[in-house]
Amino acid sequence: MDPRGEALPHLAVNADGTLAGGADVTGLHPGAARVATALAALGVAGRVRELPDRAATAAAAAELLGVEIGAIANSLVFDADGRPLLVLTSGAHRADTLALAGIVEAKAVRKASADVVRSATGQPIGGVAPVGHPRPLRTLVDVDLARYDVVWAAGGHPHYVFPTTYDELLRITAGEAAEVGERPA
């Protein structure tokens, strides 16, 4: 069930990775359709769904979904010594760039420009999904997301999200579990 009590249909996947049954990507924004197709190929049951309003921030997504802000998986792209790094962090805190640099053994980690984000993911800031990118990205997944049974991630456009789990995020991104958030002093 989604937060509003609606049943979440499960996607069936054909042997060739295409969506089967009633799963139809027509009508989805092209970015969301690419993500839905990538999710189906990865065997993800949660479907990409359109929100009634733009959810470009974790707070906006949490409000629209009626969930705790910590259950929102922010997809943040950083520049780590000139290489894109995708960090899926709980919406409950900010990513700690010093900690990220230590984890990935980079001299410097900083937020990537909008052009770098679009080039690395094919998706706009505010709608970057964990999957559906032109090429694989090194990905860190915030261990704080493990506290939630259901985690919501962006679906390739600021109006789209999909439900998943912490373990599924690790699997579908080939991500590394890490403490990525700022810690209280």
C-alpha positions as CSV (number, residue, x, y, z in Angstrom):
1,M,0.0,0.0,0.0
2,D,1.2,3.5,-0.6
3,P,0.8,6.2,2.1
4,R,-2.7,7.1,0.8
5,G,-3.9,3.5,1.1
6,E,-3.8,2.7,-2.6
7,A,-2.6,-0.7,-3.7
8,L,0.8,-0.6,-5.4
9,P,0.7,-2.9,-8.4
10,H,3.6,-5.2,-8.9
11,L,5.4,-5.1,-12.2
12,A,6.0,-8.3,-14.1
13,V,9.2,-8.4,-16.2
14,N,9.6,-10.4,-19.4
15,A,12.8,-12.4,-20.1
16,D,14.1,-9.5,-22.2
17,G,13.7,-7.0,-19.3
18,T,10.6,-5.2,-20.7
19,L,7.5,-4.5,-18.7
20,A,4.8,-7.2,-18.8
21,G,1.1,-7.2,-18.1
22,G,-0.6,-4.0,-17.3
23,A,2.5,-2.0,-16.6
24,D,2.4,0.7,-19.2
25,V,4.9,3.6,-19.4
26,T,2.8,5.6,-22.0
27,G,1.8,8.9,-20.5
28,L,4.8,9.0,-18.2
29,H,7.3,11.8,-18.7
30,P,10.2,10.4,-20.9
31,G,12.6,10.6,-18.0
32,A,10.2,8.7,-15.7
33,A,9.5,6.1,-18.4
34,R,13.3,5.4,-18.7
35,V,13.5,5.0,-15.0
36,A,10.4,2.7,-14.9
37,T,12.0,0.6,-17.7
38,A,15.3,0.4,-15.8
39,L,13.6,-0.6,-12.6
40,A,11.6,-3.3,-14.4
41,A,14.8,-4.7,-15.9
42,L,16.3,-4.8,-12.4
43,G,13.3,-6.7,-11.1
44,V,12.0,-3.9,-8.9
45,A,8.3,-4.3,-8.0
46,G,7.6,-0.8,-6.9
47,R,6.2,1.3,-9.7
48,V,7.1,4.9,-10.7
49,R,4.2,7.1,-9.8
50,E,3.4,10.7,-10.6
51,L,2.9,13.1,-7.7
52,P,0.3,15.9,-7.9
53,D,3.0,18.6,-7.4
54,R,6.8,19.0,-7.9
55,A,8.8,17.2,-5.3
56,A,12.3,18.7,-5.9
57,T,13.2,18.5,-2.2
58,A,13.0,15.8,0.4
59,A,10.6,18.0,2.5
60,A,8.3,18.4,-0.5
61,A,8.3,14.7,-1.3
62,A,7.7,13.7,2.3
63,E,4.8,16.1,2.6
64,L,3.2,14.9,-0.7
65,L,3.7,11.2,0.3
66,G,2.7,11.6,4.0
67,V,5.9,10.0,5.2
68,E,8.8,11.0,7.5
69,I,11.4,13.1,5.7
70,G,14.1,10.5,6.7
71,A,12.3,8.0,4.4
72,I,13.1,10.1,1.4
73,A,16.3,9.0,-0.5
74,N,17.8,12.1,-1.8
75,S,19.8,11.4,-5.0
76,L,22.7,13.9,-4.9
77,V,25.5,14.0,-7.5
78,F,28.9,15.2,-6.4
79,D,32.2,16.0,-8.2
80,A,34.8,13.8,-6.5
81,D,38.2,14.8,-8.0
82,G,36.5,15.3,-11.4
83,R,34.4,12.1,-11.3
84,P,30.7,12.0,-10.7
85,L,29.6,10.4,-7.4
86,L,26.0,9.5,-6.7
87,V,25.0,9.7,-3.0
88,L,21.6,8.4,-1.8
89,T,21.2,10.1,1.5
90,S,18.3,10.2,4.0
91,G,16.3,13.4,3.7
92,A,16.7,13.8,7.4
93,H,20.2,15.3,7.1
94,R,22.7,16.8,4.7
95,A,25.6,14.9,3.1
96,D,29.0,15.5,4.8
97,T,31.4,16.3,1.9
98,L,34.4,15.7,4.2
99,A,33.2,12.3,5.1
100,L,32.4,11.5,1.5
101,A,35.9,12.5,0.4
102,G,37.3,10.1,3.0
103,I,35.1,7.3,1.9
104,V,35.9,7.6,-1.8
105,E,39.5,8.6,-1.2
106,A,39.2,11.9,-3.0
107,K,41.0,15.1,-2.3
108,A,37.8,17.1,-2.7
109,V,34.1,16.4,-3.0
110,R,31.7,19.2,-3.9
111,K,28.2,19.5,-5.3
112,A,28.2,18.9,-9.1
113,S,27.0,21.6,-11.4
114,A,23.6,21.1,-13.1
115,D,25.4,20.4,-16.4
116,V,27.5,17.6,-14.7
117,V,24.4,16.2,-13.1
118,R,22.5,16.1,-16.4
119,S,25.5,14.7,-18.3
120,A,26.2,11.9,-15.7
121,T,22.5,10.9,-15.1
122,G,20.5,12.1,-18.0
123,Q,18.1,13.5,-15.4
124,P,17.4,17.0,-13.9
125,I,18.4,18.1,-10.4
126,G,15.4,17.5,-8.2
127,G,14.4,14.3,-10.1
128,V,17.6,12.2,-10.2
129,A,16.7,8.6,-9.8
130,P,19.1,6.0,-8.4
131,V,19.0,4.2,-11.8
132,G,18.4,4.9,-15.5
133,H,21.7,6.7,-16.1
134,P,23.7,6.6,-19.4
135,R,26.5,4.7,-17.6
136,P,27.0,3.3,-14.1
137,L,27.9,5.7,-11.4
138,R,29.8,5.0,-8.2
139,T,27.1,5.1,-5.6
140,L,27.0,5.5,-1.8
141,V,23.8,4.6,0.1
142,D,23.2,6.2,3.4
143,V,22.9,3.6,6.2
144,D,20.3,5.8,7.9
145,L,17.8,4.7,5.2
146,A,17.9,1.2,6.7
147,R,15.7,2.5,9.5
148,Y,12.7,2.6,7.2
149,D,10.7,-0.3,5.8
150,V,9.8,1.7,2.7
151,V,12.1,4.3,1.2
152,W,10.9,6.7,-1.6
153,A,13.3,7.7,-4.3
154,A,13.0,10.1,-7.3
155,G,11.8,8.7,-10.5
156,G,13.7,10.6,-13.2
157,H,11.7,13.9,-13.0
158,P,10.7,16.1,-10.1
159,H,7.0,15.0,-10.3
160,Y,7.8,11.2,-10.1
161,V,8.9,8.9,-7.3
162,F,9.0,5.2,-6.6
163,P,8.9,3.0,-3.4
164,T,11.8,0.7,-2.6
165,T,13.8,-0.5,0.3
166,Y,17.3,0.1,1.6
167,D,18.5,-3.4,0.6
168,E,17.0,-3.0,-2.8
169,L,18.7,0.4,-3.3
170,L,22.0,-1.3,-2.5
171,R,21.3,-4.0,-5.0
172,I,20.0,-2.0,-7.9
173,T,22.8,0.6,-7.7
174,A,25.6,-1.8,-6.8
175,G,26.0,0.8,-4.1
176,E,28.2,0.9,-1.0
177,A,26.6,1.2,2.4
178,A,28.1,4.3,4.1
179,E,27.6,6.9,6.9
180,V,27.2,9.9,4.6
181,G,25.2,12.4,6.7
182,E,26.4,15.2,8.9
183,R,26.7,14.0,12.5
184,P,25.9,16.1,15.5
185,A,29.1,17.7,17.0
